[in-house]
Amino acid sequence: MRKVISNRAAVAPDNVPSSSSKPRSVRVPAIGEFGWIWVGLVLLFVISLAVAPGTLSRGSILAMLPFAGILAIVATGQTLVIQQRGLDMSAIGMVSLAGVVMARTGFAFDSLGLAVVFTVGVCAIVGVINGTLVSRLAITPLVATLAVNALLVGSVRSLTGSVPVNVPTIMQTISHAQLIGLPANVLIAFAFVVTAWVITRKTAVGRQFVAVGVNPRAAEAAGVRVLWYRIGAYVASAVCFSAAGMLLAGFIGSASQTSGNDYLLPAIAAVVVGGTPFTGGKGSVIASAVAALFMAQLGQLVLALGAGDSVQLLVQACAILLATLIRHLPTALRTFRRFKQ
């Protein structure tokens, strides 16, 4: 009996392949849903170099970066709101209001520091109003923030009489300053983006913030103060909008009711192109900031080719559709393969 068992164990069947003979599948490294924007940015610069090399000259880049930095700040605030399944359409009025209030209080207080603090405080109050309308009164974010935006635009018109307001010289100096070869607006935008990234990714508050965006009911059941985080997202976006409005007014040299017109749809486009979904929770302020640079360079490329504003809007729409398609393409391919099997 022992002899039979030992003989059976000693003989290995020929039809069983060894582990070493199995073909190894080569896996392509995953870029990630927030990594595609880096690929798109590199491709855009390559295309710009081939089609319109003048857009990559030092003068063109230095002229584009300040506006890209301002757009990145607005996109950062918009990203935080979208992570809470919201949307802040009051960016136009908030950017315009911040520039006007800073200009008026700067001359009235004879102190830029007091003017900046006062402006941020006013915009933060508007953020609380937005967050309360959405979170407490359950008004759709689109409707609530559009209504607030109309009030803000009307207030700016009343303050200015539809006439641009001059900005204190010191604010203009700050907005046009350069440090280590980069415009000050870019460095300030970098500080905003890094601060938001550290808070949302490296702190307990940030983890709770993401949890509220993913599933508010589960977060509330776990003891998280959901209302605070929802309102806080709108307050944070208001602070970002106020900073962008003050920097824009300083860079242009004046503030008016139309200052923020170019910073609503491009900012939302930057968030979408960066990969932040509207389903809440997940998001990347860094990807949104990179997408802001992408949108700014794309606009400069279109203008360099002689296209008008309508074509620029069309290109922005195509960029949004392409970014959405690329982000959902891997999931669609996996679903197709499962269906095929």
MARTORTOR-749335 format. One record per residue (C-alpha): residue in one letter; residue number from 1; x, y, z. Coordinates in Angstrom, 1 decimal, always signed. Each point is the difference from the previous one (the first is absolute). Last residue first. Example, Ala and Ser with C-alpha at 12.3 -4.5 7.8 and 13.67 -1.06 7.14 Angstrom:
residues 2
(pt 's',2,(+13.7,-1.1,+7.1));
(pt 'a',1,(-1.4,-3.4,+0.7));
END
This chain:
residues 341
(pt 'q',341,(-17.4,+37.5,-22.5));
(pt 'k',340,(-1.1,+2.9,-2.2));
(pt 'f',339,(-1.9,+1.6,+2.8));
(pt 'r',338,(+3.0,-0.2,+2.2));
(pt 'r',337,(+2.2,+1.5,-2.7));
(pt 'f',336,(-2.4,+2.8,-0.6));
(pt 't',335,(-0.2,+0.9,+3.7));
(pt 'r',334,(+3.8,+0.1,+0.2));
(pt 'l',333,(+0.1,+2.2,-3.0));
(pt 'a',332,(-2.6,+2.4,+1.4));
(pt 't',331,(+1.9,+0.2,+3.3));
(pt 'p',330,(+3.2,+0.8,-1.8));
(pt 'l',329,(-1.7,+2.7,-2.2));
(pt 'h',328,(-1.7,+1.9,+2.8));
(pt 'r',327,(+2.9,+2.5,+0.6));
(pt 'i',326,(+0.8,+0.2,-3.7));
(pt 'l',325,(-3.6,+0.8,-0.9));
(pt 't',324,(-0.3,+2.7,+2.7));
(pt 'a',323,(+3.2,+1.6,-1.1));
(pt 'l',322,(-1.1,+0.0,-3.6));
(pt 'l',321,(-3.4,+1.5,+0.9));
(pt 'i',320,(+1.6,+2.8,+2.1));
(pt 'a',319,(+2.6,+0.7,-2.7));
(pt 'c',318,(-2.7,+0.2,-2.7));
(pt 'a',317,(-1.9,+2.5,+2.1));
(pt 'q',316,(+3.1,+2.1,+0.5));
(pt 'v',315,(+0.6,-0.1,-3.8));
(pt 'l',314,(-3.5,+1.2,-0.7));
(pt 'l',313,(+0.4,+2.8,+2.5));
(pt 'q',312,(+3.2,+1.0,-1.8));
(pt 'v',311,(-1.8,-0.1,-3.3));
(pt 's',310,(-2.6,+2.4,+1.3));
(pt 'd',309,(+2.7,+2.3,+1.3));
(pt 'g',308,(+1.7,+0.3,-3.3));
(pt 'a',307,(+2.7,-2.0,-1.7));
(pt 'g',306,(+3.2,+1.5,-1.3));
(pt 'l',305,(+2.4,-2.9,+0.6));
(pt 'a',304,(+1.5,+1.9,+2.9));
(pt 'l',303,(-3.4,+0.3,+1.6));
(pt 'v',302,(-0.5,-3.7,-0.1));
(pt 'l',301,(+3.5,-0.6,+1.5));
(pt 'q',300,(-0.6,+2.6,+2.8));
(pt 'g',299,(-3.3,-1.7,+0.9));
(pt 'l',298,(+1.7,-3.4,+0.1));
(pt 'q',297,(+2.8,+1.5,+2.2));
(pt 'a',296,(-2.6,+1.3,+2.5));
(pt 'm',295,(-2.0,-3.2,-0.1));
(pt 'f',294,(+3.1,-2.2,+0.7));
(pt 'l',293,(+1.2,+2.3,+2.8));
(pt 'a',292,(-3.5,-0.3,+1.5));
(pt 'a',291,(+0.3,-3.8,-0.5));
(pt 'v',290,(+3.2,+0.0,+2.0));
(pt 'a',289,(-1.9,+1.8,+2.8));
(pt 's',288,(-2.9,-2.4,-0.2));
(pt 'a',287,(+2.4,-3.0,+0.2));
(pt 'i',286,(+1.6,+1.6,+3.1));
(pt 'v',285,(-3.5,+0.6,+1.5));
(pt 's',284,(-0.7,-3.7,-0.3));
(pt 'g',283,(-3.4,-1.6,+0.5));
(pt 'k',282,(-1.9,-2.9,+1.4));
(pt 'g',281,(-2.8,+0.5,+2.3));
(pt 'g',280,(-2.8,+1.3,-2.2));
(pt 't',279,(-1.9,-1.4,-3.0));
(pt 'f',278,(+1.0,+3.0,-2.1));
(pt 'p',277,(+3.2,-1.6,-0.9));
(pt 't',276,(+3.5,+1.6,+0.4));
(pt 'g',275,(+2.1,-1.0,-3.0));
(pt 'g',274,(+2.1,+3.1,-0.8));
(pt 'v',273,(-2.1,+0.6,-3.1));
(pt 'v',272,(-3.1,+0.2,+2.1));
(pt 'v',271,(+1.6,+2.4,+2.5));
(pt 'a',270,(+1.6,+2.1,-2.8));
(pt 'a',269,(-3.3,+0.2,-1.8));
(pt 'i',268,(-1.7,+1.3,+3.2));
(pt 'a',267,(+2.7,+2.6,+0.2));
(pt 'p',266,(-0.3,+0.9,-3.7));
(pt 'l',265,(-3.8,+0.3,+0.5));
(pt 'l',264,(+0.2,+2.4,+2.9));
(pt 'y',263,(+3.1,+2.2,-0.4));
(pt 'd',262,(-0.5,+2.0,-3.2));
(pt 'n',261,(-2.9,+2.1,+1.3));
(pt 'g',260,(+1.8,+0.8,+3.3));
(pt 's',259,(+1.1,+3.6,-0.9));
(pt 't',258,(-3.4,+1.0,-1.5));
(pt 'q',257,(-1.3,+1.9,+3.0));
(pt 's',256,(+3.1,+2.1,+0.1));
(pt 'a',255,(+3.5,+0.1,+1.5));
(pt 's',254,(+3.1,+1.9,-1.2));
(pt 'g',253,(+3.8,-0.4,-0.4));
(pt 'i',252,(-0.2,-3.2,-2.0));
(pt 'f',251,(+2.4,-1.8,+2.2));
(pt 'g',250,(-1.3,+1.5,+3.2));
(pt 'a',249,(-3.6,-0.8,-1.0));
(pt 'l',248,(+1.0,-3.6,-0.8));
(pt 'l',247,(+1.8,-0.5,+3.2));
(pt 'm',246,(-2.9,+1.4,+2.0));
(pt 'g',245,(-2.5,-2.2,-1.8));
(pt 'a',244,(+2.1,-3.1,+0.3));
(pt 'a',243,(+0.3,+0.5,+3.7));
(pt 's',242,(-3.7,+0.5,+0.4));
(pt 'f',241,(-0.8,-3.1,-2.1));
(pt 'c',240,(+2.3,-2.1,+2.1));
(pt 'v',239,(-1.6,+1.3,+3.2));
(pt 'a',238,(-3.5,-0.7,-1.5));
(pt 's',237,(+1.1,-3.5,-0.9));
(pt 'a',236,(+1.0,-0.6,+3.6));
(pt 'v',235,(-3.3,+1.4,+1.3));
(pt 'y',234,(-1.9,-2.2,-2.4));
(pt 'a',233,(+1.9,-3.1,+1.2));
(pt 'g',232,(-0.5,+1.0,+3.6));
(pt 'i',231,(-3.8,+0.0,-0.5));
(pt 'r',230,(+0.2,-3.7,-1.0));
(pt 'y',229,(+2.6,-0.8,+2.6));
(pt 'w',228,(-1.9,+1.6,+2.8));
(pt 'l',227,(-3.3,-1.7,-1.0));
(pt 'v',226,(+1.5,-3.4,-0.1));
(pt 'r',225,(+1.2,+0.1,+3.6));
(pt 'v',224,(+1.6,-3.5,+0.1));
(pt 'g',223,(-1.4,-2.4,+2.6));
(pt 'a',222,(+0.3,-3.2,-1.9));
(pt 'a',221,(-3.7,+0.1,-0.9));
(pt 'e',220,(+0.6,+3.4,-1.5));
(pt 'a',219,(+2.8,-1.4,-2.1));
(pt 'a',218,(-2.2,-2.9,-1.2));
(pt 'r',217,(-2.8,+2.5,-0.9));
(pt 'p',216,(+2.4,+2.4,-1.8));
(pt 'n',215,(+1.5,-2.8,-2.2));
(pt 'v',214,(+3.0,+0.9,-2.2));
(pt 'g',213,(+0.0,+3.8,+0.6));
(pt 'v',212,(-0.3,-0.5,+3.8));
(pt 'a',211,(+2.8,-2.5,-0.1));
(pt 'v',210,(+2.3,+2.4,-1.9));
(pt 'f',209,(-0.5,+2.7,+2.6));
(pt 'q',208,(+0.6,-2.5,+2.8));
(pt 'r',207,(+3.3,-0.9,-1.6));
(pt 'g',206,(+0.8,+3.7,-0.4));
(pt 'v',205,(-0.7,+0.7,+3.6));
(pt 'a',204,(+2.1,-3.0,+1.1));
(pt 't',203,(+2.9,+1.6,-1.9));
(pt 'k',202,(+2.3,-1.0,-2.9));
(pt 'r',201,(-2.2,-0.1,-3.1));
(pt 't',200,(-2.5,+2.8,+0.3));
(pt 'i',199,(+2.1,+2.4,+2.1));
(pt 'v',198,(+3.2,-0.6,-1.9));
(pt 'w',197,(-1.6,+0.3,-3.4));
(pt 'a',196,(-1.8,+3.3,+1.0));
(pt 't',195,(+3.2,+1.5,+1.3));
(pt 'v',194,(+2.0,-1.2,-3.1));
(pt 'v',193,(-2.6,+1.6,-2.3));
(pt 'f',192,(-0.2,+3.3,+1.8));
(pt 'a',191,(+3.8,+0.3,+0.3));
(pt 'f',190,(+0.4,-0.8,-3.7));
(pt 'a',189,(-2.6,+2.6,-0.9));
(pt 'i',188,(+2.0,+2.6,+2.0));
(pt 'l',187,(+3.2,-1.1,-1.9));
(pt 'v',186,(-1.8,+0.3,-3.3));
(pt 'n',185,(-1.4,+3.4,+0.8));
(pt 'a',184,(+3.5,+1.2,+1.0));
(pt 'p',183,(+1.3,-0.6,-3.5));
(pt 'l',182,(+2.9,-2.4,-0.3));
(pt 'g',181,(+3.7,+0.8,-0.5));
(pt 'i',180,(+1.0,-0.7,+3.6));
(pt 'l',179,(-2.6,+2.6,+1.1));
(pt 'q',178,(-1.9,+2.3,-2.3));
(pt 'a',177,(-2.3,+2.8,+0.8));
(pt 'h',176,(-2.9,+1.1,-2.2));
(pt 's',175,(-2.7,-1.0,+2.5));
(pt 'i',174,(+1.9,+1.5,+2.9));
(pt 't',173,(+0.7,+3.3,-1.7));
(pt 'q',172,(-3.7,+0.3,-1.1));
(pt 'm',171,(-1.0,-0.6,+3.6));
(pt 'i',170,(+2.4,+2.7,+1.2));
(pt 't',169,(-1.4,+2.5,-2.6));
(pt 'p',168,(-3.5,-0.2,+1.4));
(pt 'v',167,(-2.6,-1.1,-2.5));
(pt 'n',166,(-2.1,+2.3,-2.2));
(pt 'v',165,(-3.7,-0.7,-0.3));
(pt 'p',164,(-1.6,-0.7,-3.3));
(pt 'v',163,(-3.4,+1.7,-0.7));
(pt 's',162,(-3.3,-1.8,+0.1));
(pt 'g',161,(-1.1,+2.2,+2.9));
(pt 't',160,(+2.8,-1.6,+2.0));
(pt 'l',159,(-1.7,-1.0,+3.3));
(pt 's',158,(-3.4,-0.4,-1.6));
(pt 'r',157,(+1.4,-2.1,-2.8));
(pt 'v',156,(+1.9,-2.1,+2.5));
(pt 's',155,(-3.2,-0.6,+1.9));
(pt 'g',154,(-1.9,-1.1,-3.1));
(pt 'v',153,(+2.8,-2.4,-0.8));
(pt 'l',152,(-0.1,-1.4,+3.5));
(pt 'l',151,(-3.8,-0.4,+0.0));
(pt 'a',150,(+0.1,-1.8,-3.3));
(pt 'n',149,(+2.8,-2.3,+1.3));
(pt 'v',148,(-2.1,-0.8,+3.0));
(pt 'a',147,(-2.8,-1.2,-2.2));
(pt 'l',146,(+2.4,-2.0,-2.1));
(pt 't',145,(+1.4,-1.5,+3.2));
(pt 'a',144,(-3.4,-1.2,+1.2));
(pt 'v',143,(-1.3,-1.3,-3.4));
(pt 'l',142,(+3.1,-2.0,-0.9));
(pt 'p',141,(+0.5,-1.3,+3.6));
(pt 't',140,(-3.6,-1.3,+0.1));
(pt 'i',139,(-1.7,+1.3,+3.1));
(pt 'a',138,(+0.0,-2.3,+3.0));
(pt 'l',137,(-0.8,+2.8,+2.5));
(pt 'r',136,(+2.8,-1.0,+2.4));
(pt 's',135,(+2.7,-1.3,-2.4));
(pt 'v',134,(-0.5,+2.0,-3.2));
(pt 'l',133,(-1.3,+3.3,+1.4));
(pt 't',132,(+2.3,-0.3,+3.0));
(pt 'g',131,(+3.1,-0.6,-2.2));
(pt 'n',130,(-0.7,+2.9,-2.2));
(pt 'i',129,(-0.7,+2.4,+2.9));
(pt 'v',128,(+3.2,-1.2,+1.7));
(pt 'g',127,(+1.9,+0.6,-3.2));
(pt 'v',126,(-1.4,+3.6,-0.1));
(pt 'i',125,(+1.3,+0.5,+3.6));
(pt 'a',124,(+3.4,-1.3,-1.2));
(pt 'c',123,(-0.1,+2.6,-2.8));
(pt 'v',122,(-0.5,+2.8,+2.5));
(pt 'g',121,(+2.8,-1.4,+2.3));
(pt 'v',120,(+2.4,-0.3,-2.9));
(pt 't',119,(-0.6,+3.6,-1.0));
(pt 'f',118,(+0.4,+1.3,+3.5));
(pt 'v',117,(+3.3,-1.9,+0.5));
(pt 'v',116,(+1.3,+1.2,-3.4));
(pt 'a',115,(-1.0,+3.6,+0.7));
(pt 'l',114,(+1.6,-0.1,+3.5));
(pt 'g',113,(+3.3,-1.2,-1.6));
(pt 'l',112,(-0.2,+2.6,-2.8));
(pt 's',111,(-0.1,+2.9,+2.4));
(pt 'd',110,(-1.3,+3.5,-0.8));
(pt 'f',109,(-3.2,-1.1,+1.6));
(pt 'a',108,(-2.2,+1.7,-2.6));
(pt 'f',107,(+2.4,-0.4,-2.9));
(pt 'g',106,(+0.4,-3.7,+0.6));
(pt 't',105,(-3.7,-0.3,+1.0));
(pt 'r',104,(-1.0,+1.1,-3.5));
(pt 'a',103,(+2.5,-2.1,-2.0));
(pt 'm',102,(-0.4,-3.1,+2.2));
(pt 'v',101,(-3.8,+0.2,-0.2));
(pt 'v',100,(+0.1,+0.4,-3.8));
(pt 'g',99,(+2.4,-2.9,-0.6));
(pt 'a',98,(-1.8,-2.3,+2.4));
(pt 'l',97,(-3.4,+0.9,-1.5));
(pt 's',96,(+1.1,-1.0,-3.5));
(pt 'v',95,(+1.5,-3.3,+1.1));
(pt 'm',94,(-3.1,-0.7,+2.0));
(pt 'g',93,(-2.5,+1.0,-2.7));
(pt 'i',92,(+1.6,-2.3,-2.6));
(pt 'a',91,(+0.7,-2.8,+2.5));
(pt 's',90,(-3.7,-0.2,+1.0));
(pt 'm',89,(-0.6,-3.2,-1.9));
(pt 'd',88,(+1.4,-2.1,+2.8));
(pt 'l',87,(-0.8,-3.7,-0.6));
(pt 'g',86,(-0.7,-2.7,+2.6));
(pt 'r',85,(+0.7,-3.7,+0.4));
(pt 'q',84,(+2.3,+0.7,+3.0));
(pt 'q',83,(+3.0,-0.7,-2.2));
(pt 'i',82,(-1.5,+2.5,-2.4));
(pt 'v',81,(+0.3,+2.7,+2.6));
(pt 'l',80,(+3.7,-0.8,+0.6));
(pt 't',79,(+0.7,-0.1,-3.7));
(pt 'q',78,(-1.6,+3.4,-0.5));
(pt 'g',77,(+2.3,+1.6,+2.5));
(pt 't',76,(+3.0,-1.5,-1.7));
(pt 'a',75,(-1.3,+1.0,-3.4));
(pt 'v',74,(-0.1,+3.6,+1.1));
(pt 'i',73,(+3.6,-0.1,+1.2));
(pt 'a',72,(+1.1,-1.8,-3.2));
(pt 'l',71,(-1.7,+2.7,-2.1));
(pt 'i',70,(+2.0,+2.7,+1.8));
(pt 'g',69,(+3.2,-1.9,-0.6));
(pt 'a',68,(-0.9,-0.5,-3.6));
(pt 'f',67,(-0.6,+3.7,-0.3));
(pt 'p',66,(+3.4,+0.7,+1.4));
(pt 'l',65,(+1.6,-2.7,-2.1));
(pt 'm',64,(-1.1,+1.2,-3.5));
(pt 'a',63,(+2.1,+3.2,-0.3));
(pt 'l',62,(+3.1,-1.8,+1.4));
(pt 'i',61,(-0.5,-2.8,-2.4));
(pt 's',60,(-0.4,+2.4,-3.0));
(pt 'g',59,(+3.1,+1.9,+1.0));
(pt 'r',58,(+2.1,-3.1,+0.4));
(pt 's',57,(-1.0,-1.4,-3.3));
(pt 'l',56,(-2.3,-3.0,+0.1));
(pt 't',55,(-2.9,+1.7,-1.8));
(pt 'g',54,(+2.3,+1.0,-2.8));
(pt 'p',53,(+0.5,-3.6,-0.9));
(pt 'a',52,(-3.5,-0.1,-1.5));
(pt 'v',51,(-0.6,-3.4,-1.8));
(pt 'a',50,(+3.0,-2.1,+1.0));
(pt 'l',49,(+0.8,+1.4,+3.4));
(pt 's',48,(-3.7,+0.4,+0.8));
(pt 'i',47,(-0.6,-3.7,-0.9));
(pt 'v',46,(+2.8,-1.0,+2.3));
(pt 'f',45,(-1.3,+2.3,+2.8));
(pt 'l',44,(-3.4,-1.6,-0.4));
(pt 'l',43,(+1.4,-3.5,+0.1));
(pt 'v',42,(+1.8,+0.8,+3.2));
(pt 'l',41,(-3.2,+1.4,+1.5));
(pt 'g',40,(-2.1,-3.0,-1.1));
(pt 'v',39,(+2.4,-2.4,+1.6));
(pt 'w',38,(+0.0,+2.0,+3.2));
(pt 'i',37,(-3.8,+0.1,-0.2));
(pt 'w',36,(-0.2,-3.8,-0.2));
(pt 'g',35,(+1.4,-0.4,+3.5));
(pt 'f',34,(-3.1,+0.8,+2.0));
(pt 'e',33,(-1.9,-3.2,-1.1));
(pt 'g',32,(+3.1,-2.1,+0.4));
(pt 'i',31,(+2.9,-0.6,-2.4));
(pt 'a',30,(-0.1,-3.8,+0.3));
(pt 'p',29,(+3.3,-1.7,-0.9));
(pt 'v',28,(-0.5,-2.3,-3.0));
(pt 'r',27,(-0.1,-3.6,+1.2));
(pt 'v',26,(+1.9,-2.7,-1.9));
(pt 's',25,(-1.6,-3.4,+0.5));
(pt 'r',24,(+2.4,-2.8,+0.8));
(pt 'p',23,(-0.5,-3.2,-1.9));
(pt 'k',22,(+0.0,-3.0,+2.3));
(pt 's',21,(+3.0,-2.3,-0.5));
(pt 's',20,(+1.6,+0.8,+3.4));
(pt 's',19,(-3.1,-1.2,+1.9));
(pt 's',18,(+0.3,-3.4,-1.6));
(pt 'p',17,(-2.5,-1.3,-2.5));
(pt 'v',16,(-2.0,-3.1,+0.9));
(pt 'n',15,(-0.3,-2.3,-3.0));
(pt 'd',14,(+3.0,-2.1,+0.9));
(pt 'p',13,(-1.3,-1.4,+3.3));
(pt 'a',12,(+2.6,-0.2,+2.7));
(pt 'v',11,(+1.0,-3.5,+1.1));
(pt 'a',10,(+1.6,-0.1,+3.4));
(pt 'a',9,(-3.2,+0.4,+1.9));
(pt 'r',8,(-1.6,-3.0,-1.7));
(pt 'n',7,(+3.1,-2.1,+0.6));
(pt 's',6,(+0.1,+0.9,+3.7));
(pt 'i',5,(-3.7,-0.9,+0.4));
(pt 'v',4,(+0.5,-3.4,-1.7));
(pt 'k',3,(+3.1,-0.8,+2.1));
(pt 'r',2,(-1.8,+0.9,+3.3));
(pt 'm',1,(-2.8,-2.5,-0.9));
END
